[in-house]
Amino acid sequence: MPITGVYFIPSNPNASTVFSTITERLHTALADEPTIIGRWFLEHKLMRDTPSCVPASASQRQMQPRYMQLLSLSFHSNHGFIYTSQTPDKNAQHLVTGNPTPGGAPSPAPSNPAQSSGPMIMITVPLPSCSALFQHFSYACQPIWCHRHTVTVPGGVVYDVGDFRVRIGDVRQTSPAARVRGTVVEIEWRGPSLVDSISAQSLARKARAGQVGSTVALDNDDDDDDFGIDMAFSDGIEDADVDAEYAASTALIREFWARLGIEGAREAILLPDVGKEAKDRLKKLKQTVRQTVVEDKGGLQVEEDPDPDAGVDVARQFMEIFRFNR
Protein backbone atom coordinates (compact mmCIF):
# COMPACT_ATOMS: atom_id res chain seq x y z
CA MET A 1 0.00 0.00 0.00
CA PRO A 2 2.49 2.64 -1.19
CA ILE A 3 2.07 6.34 -0.39
CA THR A 4 1.39 8.31 -3.54
CA GLY A 5 0.36 11.67 -4.97
CA VAL A 6 -1.47 12.34 -8.23
CA TYR A 7 -1.15 15.48 -10.37
CA PHE A 8 -3.28 16.41 -13.36
CA ILE A 9 -2.36 19.11 -15.86
CA PRO A 10 -5.38 19.96 -18.05
CA SER A 11 -4.98 20.98 -21.69
CA ASN A 12 -7.19 22.63 -24.27
CA PRO A 13 -8.79 20.31 -26.84
CA ASN A 14 -6.68 21.63 -29.72
CA ALA A 15 -3.44 22.12 -27.78
CA SER A 16 -0.61 19.70 -27.08
CA THR A 17 -0.20 18.20 -23.63
CA VAL A 18 2.76 18.55 -21.27
CA PHE A 19 3.67 14.86 -21.54
CA SER A 20 6.91 15.51 -23.43
CA THR A 21 7.79 18.45 -21.15
CA ILE A 22 7.47 16.31 -18.01
CA THR A 23 9.50 13.51 -19.60
CA GLU A 24 12.25 15.93 -20.54
CA ARG A 25 12.39 17.46 -17.06
CA LEU A 26 12.59 14.04 -15.44
CA HIS A 27 15.92 13.70 -17.27
CA THR A 28 17.20 17.23 -16.73
CA ALA A 29 15.84 18.57 -13.43
CA LEU A 30 16.58 15.64 -11.13
CA ALA A 31 19.80 14.26 -9.70
CA ASP A 32 18.78 10.62 -10.27
CA GLU A 33 18.59 9.37 -13.84
CA PRO A 34 15.10 7.97 -14.62
CA THR A 35 14.83 4.41 -15.88
CA ILE A 36 11.88 3.20 -17.96
CA ILE A 37 10.56 -0.03 -16.43
CA GLY A 38 7.29 -0.55 -18.30
CA ARG A 39 3.92 0.74 -19.46
CA TRP A 40 0.64 1.30 -17.66
CA PHE A 41 -2.97 2.14 -18.44
CA LEU A 42 -6.25 2.92 -16.71
CA GLU A 43 -9.93 3.35 -17.48
CA HIS A 44 -12.29 5.52 -15.45
CA LYS A 45 -16.06 5.91 -15.77
CA LEU A 46 -17.98 8.66 -13.99
CA MET A 47 -21.69 8.52 -13.20
CA ARG A 48 -23.76 11.17 -11.47
CA ASP A 49 -27.21 11.08 -9.95
CA THR A 50 -29.95 12.46 -12.16
CA PRO A 51 -31.11 15.91 -10.98
CA SER A 52 -34.69 16.13 -9.81
CA CYS A 53 -37.16 17.74 -12.21
CA VAL A 54 -39.00 19.22 -9.23
CA PRO A 55 -37.60 22.65 -8.28
CA ALA A 56 -36.40 22.95 -4.71
CA SER A 57 -38.40 25.18 -2.42
CA ALA A 58 -36.86 28.20 -0.75
CA SER A 59 -36.80 26.37 2.60
CA GLN A 60 -34.77 23.43 1.26
CA ARG A 61 -31.02 23.40 1.21
CA GLN A 62 -29.26 22.62 -2.03
CA MET A 63 -28.25 18.98 -2.16
CA GLN A 64 -24.74 17.97 -3.05
CA PRO A 65 -24.42 15.93 -6.23
CA ARG A 66 -23.83 12.22 -5.78
CA TYR A 67 -21.26 10.33 -7.83
CA MET A 68 -20.36 6.77 -8.69
CA GLN A 69 -16.94 6.12 -10.18
CA LEU A 70 -15.48 2.92 -11.59
CA LEU A 71 -11.73 2.61 -12.09
CA SER A 72 -9.39 -0.10 -13.35
CA LEU A 73 -5.60 0.15 -13.07
CA SER A 74 -3.15 -2.07 -14.94
CA PHE A 75 -0.79 -2.18 -11.95
CA HIS A 76 -3.57 -3.47 -9.67
CA SER A 77 -5.03 -6.09 -11.99
CA ASN A 78 -6.71 -8.35 -9.41
CA HIS A 79 -9.64 -6.01 -8.85
CA GLY A 80 -11.42 -2.86 -9.92
CA PHE A 81 -12.38 0.06 -7.71
CA ILE A 82 -15.83 1.55 -7.12
CA TYR A 83 -16.13 4.86 -5.31
CA THR A 84 -19.61 6.16 -4.52
CA SER A 85 -21.19 8.94 -2.50
CA GLN A 86 -22.76 7.98 0.77
CA THR A 87 -26.53 8.13 1.03
CA PRO A 88 -27.24 11.57 2.54
CA ASP A 89 -28.76 11.77 6.00
CA LYS A 90 -32.17 13.41 5.75
CA ASN A 91 -31.59 15.15 9.07
CA ALA A 92 -28.10 16.40 8.17
CA GLN A 93 -27.25 19.75 6.74
CA HIS A 94 -26.01 19.34 3.19
CA LEU A 95 -23.67 22.28 3.15
CA VAL A 96 -20.20 22.03 1.64
CA THR A 97 -17.62 22.17 4.41
CA GLY A 98 -13.95 21.45 4.63
CA ASN A 99 -12.93 17.79 4.46
CA PRO A 100 -11.12 16.38 7.50
CA THR A 101 -7.44 15.76 7.06
CA PRO A 102 -5.80 12.51 8.22
CA GLY A 103 -4.64 14.32 11.33
CA GLY A 104 -8.23 15.13 12.26
CA ALA A 105 -8.12 18.92 11.75
CA PRO A 106 -10.59 20.38 9.26
CA SER A 107 -9.13 21.64 6.01
CA PRO A 108 -10.41 24.69 4.16
CA ALA A 109 -13.42 24.19 1.93
CA PRO A 110 -12.14 23.22 -1.53
CA SER A 111 -12.36 25.80 -4.26
CA ASN A 112 -12.72 23.13 -6.93
CA PRO A 113 -16.36 21.95 -7.20
CA ALA A 114 -15.07 18.51 -8.20
CA GLN A 115 -13.77 18.13 -4.66
CA SER A 116 -17.12 18.95 -3.00
CA SER A 117 -18.96 15.67 -3.38
CA GLY A 118 -19.23 14.84 0.30
CA PRO A 119 -18.28 11.56 2.03
CA MET A 120 -17.46 8.68 -0.30
CA ILE A 121 -17.27 4.91 0.14
CA MET A 122 -14.58 2.79 -1.55
CA ILE A 123 -14.96 -0.89 -2.39
CA THR A 124 -13.03 -3.27 -4.63
CA VAL A 125 -14.63 -5.93 -6.82
CA PRO A 126 -13.26 -8.60 -9.17
CA LEU A 127 -12.15 -6.83 -12.32
CA PRO A 128 -14.68 -8.50 -14.69
CA SER A 129 -17.50 -7.32 -12.40
CA CYS A 130 -16.71 -3.66 -13.10
CA SER A 131 -18.04 -3.85 -16.66
CA ALA A 132 -21.12 -5.78 -15.58
CA LEU A 133 -21.91 -3.28 -12.82
CA PHE A 134 -21.44 -0.34 -15.16
CA GLN A 135 -23.84 -1.89 -17.69
CA HIS A 136 -26.36 -2.50 -14.92
CA PHE A 137 -26.30 1.09 -13.69
CA SER A 138 -26.25 2.50 -17.24
CA TYR A 139 -29.39 0.67 -18.33
CA ALA A 140 -31.38 -0.70 -15.41
CA CYS A 141 -30.78 2.39 -13.24
CA GLN A 142 -30.80 5.02 -15.98
CA PRO A 143 -33.55 7.15 -14.38
CA ILE A 144 -31.40 7.47 -11.24
CA TRP A 145 -27.81 7.51 -12.58
CA CYS A 146 -26.48 9.01 -15.80
CA HIS A 147 -23.11 8.31 -17.39
CA ARG A 148 -21.14 11.56 -17.64
CA HIS A 149 -17.89 10.50 -19.23
CA THR A 150 -15.25 7.80 -19.69
CA VAL A 151 -11.54 8.62 -19.73
CA THR A 152 -8.53 6.39 -20.31
CA VAL A 153 -4.76 6.50 -20.15
CA PRO A 154 -4.06 4.14 -23.05
CA GLY A 155 -0.26 4.14 -23.11
CA GLY A 156 1.41 5.55 -20.03
CA VAL A 157 5.09 5.19 -19.18
CA VAL A 158 6.53 4.04 -15.82
CA TYR A 159 9.87 5.37 -14.56
CA ASP A 160 11.96 4.54 -11.53
CA VAL A 161 13.73 7.65 -10.24
CA GLY A 162 15.73 7.02 -7.08
CA ASP A 163 13.27 6.24 -4.28
CA PHE A 164 10.29 7.18 -6.44
CA ARG A 165 8.22 5.46 -9.09
CA VAL A 166 6.62 7.85 -11.57
CA ARG A 167 3.75 7.03 -13.92
CA ILE A 168 2.99 9.51 -16.69
CA GLY A 169 0.23 9.36 -19.29
CA ASP A 170 -2.05 11.46 -21.44
CA VAL A 171 -5.71 11.35 -20.40
CA ARG A 172 -8.08 10.82 -23.31
CA GLN A 173 -11.85 11.10 -23.06
CA THR A 174 -13.63 8.44 -25.12
CA SER A 175 -17.24 9.21 -24.17
CA PRO A 176 -19.45 11.16 -24.77
CA ALA A 177 -17.01 12.78 -27.24
CA ALA A 178 -13.42 11.89 -28.02
CA ARG A 179 -10.94 14.52 -26.86
CA VAL A 180 -7.68 14.94 -24.97
CA ARG A 181 -8.19 16.13 -21.39
CA GLY A 182 -4.58 16.58 -20.27
CA THR A 183 -1.73 14.68 -18.62
CA VAL A 184 -1.75 12.78 -15.33
CA VAL A 185 1.30 12.02 -13.19
CA GLU A 186 1.35 9.61 -10.28
CA ILE A 187 4.35 9.81 -7.93
CA GLU A 188 4.87 6.85 -5.61
CA TRP A 189 7.26 6.90 -2.65
CA ARG A 190 9.19 3.61 -2.58
CA GLY A 191 11.64 4.32 0.21
CA PRO A 192 11.42 2.83 3.73
CA SER A 193 7.79 2.90 4.78
CA LEU A 194 5.93 2.00 7.96
CA VAL A 195 2.71 1.67 5.96
CA ASP A 196 4.27 -0.90 3.62
CA SER A 197 5.58 -2.79 6.65
CA ILE A 198 2.07 -2.97 8.13
CA SER A 199 0.71 -4.33 4.84
CA ALA A 200 3.53 -6.85 4.51
CA GLN A 201 3.06 -8.08 8.10
CA SER A 202 -0.68 -8.46 7.54
CA LEU A 203 -0.23 -10.47 4.34
CA ALA A 204 2.53 -12.59 5.88
CA ARG A 205 0.29 -13.35 8.83
CA LYS A 206 -2.53 -14.50 6.55
CA ALA A 207 -0.13 -16.72 4.64
CA ARG A 208 1.33 -18.14 7.86
CA ALA A 209 -2.15 -18.83 9.23
CA GLY A 210 -2.96 -20.82 6.10
CA GLN A 211 0.19 -22.93 6.51
CA VAL A 212 -0.32 -23.71 10.22
CA GLY A 213 -3.77 -25.26 9.87
CA SER A 214 -7.50 -24.70 10.00
CA THR A 215 -7.42 -23.01 13.43
CA VAL A 216 -4.53 -20.87 14.64
CA ALA A 217 -4.28 -19.64 18.22
CA LEU A 218 -2.00 -16.72 18.81
CA ASP A 219 -1.13 -18.13 22.22
CA ASN A 220 -0.21 -21.55 20.79
CA ASP A 221 3.25 -22.54 22.03
CA ASP A 222 4.28 -23.80 18.59
CA ASP A 223 3.57 -20.46 16.94
CA ASP A 224 4.62 -17.94 19.55
CA ASP A 225 7.81 -17.09 17.69
CA ASP A 226 6.08 -16.58 14.36
CA PHE A 227 3.27 -14.37 15.59
CA GLY A 228 5.28 -12.71 18.36
CA ILE A 229 7.15 -10.79 15.67
CA ASP A 230 3.86 -9.35 14.45
CA MET A 231 2.74 -8.38 17.92
CA ALA A 232 6.04 -6.77 18.87
CA PHE A 233 6.01 -4.80 15.62
CA SER A 234 2.44 -3.54 15.93
CA ASP A 235 2.14 -2.90 19.68
CA GLY A 236 4.20 0.29 19.61
CA ILE A 237 2.48 1.79 16.55
CA GLU A 238 -0.57 4.03 16.75
CA ASP A 239 -2.81 5.69 14.16
CA ALA A 240 -0.97 8.96 14.78
CA ASP A 241 2.25 7.30 13.60
CA VAL A 242 0.55 6.30 10.34
CA ASP A 243 -0.75 9.86 9.89
CA ALA A 244 2.74 11.24 10.56
CA GLU A 245 4.28 9.02 7.91
CA TYR A 246 1.68 10.02 5.33
CA ALA A 247 2.44 13.67 6.09
CA ALA A 248 6.21 13.15 5.85
CA SER A 249 5.96 11.16 2.62
CA THR A 250 3.62 13.77 1.17
CA ALA A 251 6.25 16.43 1.80
CA LEU A 252 8.81 14.33 -0.12
CA ILE A 253 6.39 13.81 -3.03
CA ARG A 254 5.58 17.52 -3.20
CA GLU A 255 9.28 18.38 -3.14
CA PHE A 256 9.88 15.94 -6.01
CA TRP A 257 7.03 17.48 -8.02
CA ALA A 258 8.25 21.02 -7.35
CA ARG A 259 11.62 20.19 -8.92
CA LEU A 260 9.89 19.52 -12.23
CA GLY A 261 8.56 23.09 -12.33
CA ILE A 262 5.22 22.25 -13.97
CA GLU A 263 2.57 24.90 -13.39
CA GLY A 264 -1.22 24.71 -13.48
CA ALA A 265 -1.51 21.21 -11.99
CA ARG A 266 -4.35 19.95 -9.82
CA GLU A 267 -3.13 17.92 -6.87
CA ALA A 268 -4.78 14.94 -5.21
CA ILE A 269 -2.90 13.92 -2.09
CA LEU A 270 -3.78 13.37 1.59
CA LEU A 271 -7.47 13.04 0.75
CA PRO A 272 -10.07 12.07 3.36
CA ASP A 273 -9.81 8.36 4.22
CA VAL A 274 -6.31 8.02 2.76
CA GLY A 275 -4.59 5.56 5.09
CA LYS A 276 -7.89 4.10 6.33
CA GLU A 277 -7.06 0.56 5.18
CA ALA A 278 -3.54 0.72 6.66
CA LYS A 279 -5.02 1.68 10.03
CA ASP A 280 -7.56 -1.14 9.78
CA ARG A 281 -4.74 -3.59 9.17
CA LEU A 282 -2.84 -2.21 12.13
CA LYS A 283 -5.86 -2.83 14.37
CA LYS A 284 -6.13 -6.41 13.12
CA LEU A 285 -2.45 -6.99 13.81
CA LYS A 286 -3.03 -5.88 17.39
CA GLN A 287 -5.88 -8.28 17.97
CA THR A 288 -5.05 -11.22 20.21
CA VAL A 289 -8.13 -13.32 19.48
CA ARG A 290 -7.99 -16.67 17.76
CA GLN A 291 -7.75 -16.63 13.99
CA THR A 292 -9.74 -19.12 11.94
CA VAL A 293 -8.95 -20.28 8.43
CA VAL A 294 -11.83 -21.98 6.58
CA GLU A 295 -11.25 -25.45 5.17
CA ASP A 296 -12.92 -26.49 1.93
CA LYS A 297 -13.09 -30.19 0.88
CA GLY A 298 -10.08 -31.15 2.92
CA GLY A 299 -7.94 -28.23 1.82
CA LEU A 300 -7.60 -24.54 2.63
CA GLN A 301 -9.91 -22.13 0.85
CA VAL A 302 -7.55 -19.71 -0.84
CA GLU A 303 -8.66 -16.18 -1.61
CA GLU A 304 -8.50 -15.37 -5.31
CA ASP A 305 -7.46 -11.84 -4.45
CA PRO A 306 -4.68 -11.99 -1.85
CA ASP A 307 -4.82 -8.26 -1.11
CA PRO A 308 -8.24 -6.72 -1.87
CA ASP A 309 -7.20 -3.36 -0.41
CA ALA A 310 -4.18 -2.94 -2.70
CA GLY A 311 -4.26 0.41 -4.49
CA VAL A 312 -7.23 1.96 -2.69
CA ASP A 313 -5.32 5.13 -1.75
CA VAL A 314 -4.11 5.89 -5.27
CA ALA A 315 -7.55 4.98 -6.64
CA ARG A 316 -9.12 7.65 -4.41
CA GLN A 317 -6.65 10.18 -5.78
CA PHE A 318 -7.26 9.32 -9.44
CA MET A 319 -11.02 9.47 -8.89
CA GLU A 320 -10.80 12.87 -7.21
CA ILE A 321 -8.90 14.20 -10.20
CA PHE A 322 -11.17 12.64 -12.82
CA ARG A 323 -14.41 14.11 -11.53
CA PHE A 324 -13.72 17.09 -13.81
CA ASN A 325 -16.28 19.45 -12.25
CA ARG A 326 -19.13 17.26 -13.46
Secondary structure as GFF3:
##gff-version 3
##sequence-region A 1 326
A	DSSP	beta_strand	3	10	.	.	.	ID=ss1
A	DSSP	alpha_helix	19	28	.	.	.	ID=ss2
A	DSSP	beta_strand	35	49	.	.	.	ID=ss3
A	DSSP	beta_strand	67	73	.	.	.	ID=ss4
A	DSSP	beta_strand	76	85	.	.	.	ID=ss5
A	DSSP	three_ten_helix	113	115	.	.	.	ID=ss6
A	DSSP	beta_strand	120	126	.	.	.	ID=ss7
A	DSSP	alpha_helix	127	139	.	.	.	ID=ss8
A	DSSP	beta_strand	145	161	.	.	.	ID=ss9
A	DSSP	beta_strand	164	175	.	.	.	ID=ss10
A	DSSP	beta_strand	179	189	.	.	.	ID=ss11
A	DSSP	alpha_helix	194	212	.	.	.	ID=ss12
A	DSSP	beta_strand	215	216	.	.	.	ID=ss13
A	DSSP	three_ten_helix	221	223	.	.	.	ID=ss14
A	DSSP	alpha_helix	224	235	.	.	.	ID=ss15
A	DSSP	alpha_helix	239	260	.	.	.	ID=ss16
A	DSSP	beta_strand	266	268	.	.	.	ID=ss17
A	DSSP	alpha_helix	276	286	.	.	.	ID=ss18
A	DSSP	beta_strand	291	292	.	.	.	ID=ss19
A	DSSP	beta_strand	295	296	.	.	.	ID=ss20
A	DSSP	beta_strand	299	300	.	.	.	ID=ss21
A	DSSP	alpha_helix	312	321	.	.	.	ID=ss22
###
